[in-house]
Amino acid sequence: MSWMSKRLFAAVAAAVLVSAYGPASASTIVKIRYDLGLNSPPFDTVHIELFDDTPATRDNFLNYVNGGDYNGVVLHRLIPGFVLQSGGFTWNGASLVHIPTDPPVVNEFARSNLRGTVAMAKVGGDPNSATSEFFVNYGDNSANLDNQNGGFTVFARVLGNGMALLDAFSTLPTFTVSGLTDVPLFNGNQFVSMADVSVTQLRIGDTDLSGVIDQADADLLATTLIGGTDEPQFDVDENGTVNQADLDLLNALLLGDIDGDGFVGITDMNVVLTNWNQSVPPGDPLADVSGDGFVGIDDLNAVLGAWNVGSQPPPSAGAAVPEPATIGLLGLGGLTLLRRRHAS
């Protein structure tokens, strides 16, 4: 076996071992798309991360999300500098109508009501009365909300630049509607509603939550490292700590994700193996990760250097996700092909 074949065999074997350990399970992320009747992406969408240490509250919230109950629900209470509340009412054209609710959930106060956190609303004097309504804390409300009615349960936090949009909502004028005070209205007559609320898959490395992993994400991570962050989309190696290793891995992802699906895996390796030992036009990004005009071991190493990094896309209909043994067979098949080429 030539030295090149030995190195390739070792690289494929390493990939088989790594593939047995998929990325750590990601946090539950809920995407909320707000409707102002305006077209203003990307600031019309907010992502929130649900906390696992408030399981009853988390599951209660997800029941409403998965049931589609929050779709079309309006923002009904705005106190600038304090809270922005939703989750309770829809507009039927004449009045605000409360959505059907599940039984109240037990209070699970554990985290402080700090800026950017999301907490459940409840009835005064009854700690265990939360149902569907929730609010975002505009400021540090811990001195107040942590110490009344059993403490208000914080169950999530706003990610990325989501607070920029929510802060913009705080400038809206408020009115009394259907007996409710402090209802924000755009242009004095238009509700702000949650057009779509759904569980979404967080793409690790998509630091700006744009849906695409690109150089802008690496630039943002490099800048953010100076101030520090613990948001999950920045934790590229999913070890619970955001540091230089995450930036190094994100840069590797940008090189190793040959097919551009946001995940480095068997399809990227197959592109390299299919084009192995071939010359490609200068600047052609397909397989030639190193940009030297030739597909070889450096390109394969770029893929292996970021193996299993990113968020694996769901399999297409009828497509099977390769098991580790299958990956090994594919790799060995690539070796056999290389040997035949070398012998011919």
Secondary structure, 3 states (H helix, E strand, C coil): CCHHHHHHHHHHHHHHHHHCCCCCCCCCEEEEEEECCCCCCCCCEEEEEECCCCHHHHHHHHHHHHCCCCCCEECCEEECCCEEEECCEEECCCCEEECCCCCCECCCCCCCCCCCEEEECCCCCCCCCECCCEEEECCCCHHHHCCCCCCCCEEEEECCCHHHHHHHHCCCCEEEECCEEEEEEECCCEECEEEEEEEECCCCCCCCCCCCCCHHHHHHHHHHHHHCCCCHHHCCCCCCCCCHHHHHHHHHHHHHCCCCCCECCHHHHHHHHHCCCCECCCCCCCCCCCCCCECCHHHHHHHHCCCCCECCCCCCCCCCCCCHHHHHHHHHHHHHHHHHHHHC
